[in-house]
């Protein structure tokens, strides 16, 4: 199981809201058992393709994520994301 405090601290190596999103997706792949080769390829794609996004596109993607997170959390009676 992932430790919240340690994971939060490690996430800070990727700056900003979009960096946090990318970190979480990568960590999910890692926790789910993705092989090292896949994680290395993911890291290369982050560097190559995500850096090409404009600030406006990053803002749009972060806004969509924020909306979806609020939507998901509001459906749980205990305020959690998943049961």
N, C-alpha and C positions, 0 to 999 in steps of 0.2 A: 504494500500500500504506500502511496506517495505521502511524504511528510509535507504538510502545508508550509511551515516556516522555511524549511530548506529549499523547497521548490520555488517559493516566492523570491527568496534571495537570489537563487540561480537565474531566475527569469530576468533579473535586472541587467543582465549582460546584453540583452537586446532592448534598445531604447524605444520609448514611446508606446502608444497603444497598439500600433500595428506590430511592433516587435514583440509585445506581450502575446498577441494573437498567434504569431508565428511560433513563438516558444512553446505555447500550450499545444499546438497541433503537433510539433515535433516530439514533445515529451509524451503525448498520447501514443504516437507511433512507437516510440521507444518502450513505453510501459506495456504496450500491446504485443511486444515481441518482434518488432521489425528487425531484420538483420542489419548488421553494421554497414553493409554495402548500400542498403536502401537509405539509411540515415545519412551516409556520406553524400549520396546523390541528392537527397533533400537539401542538405547544407549548400551544395553547389548551386542548386536551383534558386535557393533563397538569395544568394549573393548575386547571381546573374540576372534573374528576372524581377524580383521584387524591388530591386534598386531602380528599375526602369519606370516604376509607377510614379505618377505625379502626386503631389500633396493632396490635390483635390480627389483623386481616385482613392487614396488611402483614407481620406476623410469619409468618403461615401461608404467604403467597405467597413470602416469602424462604426459608422452610424447604423448600418444594417446589422452588424453583429450586436451592438448595444440594444437595438430594438428587439431582436430575436431573443436575447438573454432576458430582457424584461418580460417579454411575452411568456417565455418558458417558466420563469420563476413565479409569475403571478398565478399560474395554474396549480401550484403546489401549496397545500394548506400549511405546511411547516416552513415555508420559505426556502426550501432546498431546491436545487436544480434537478436532481434525479431522486427517485424513491429510495 
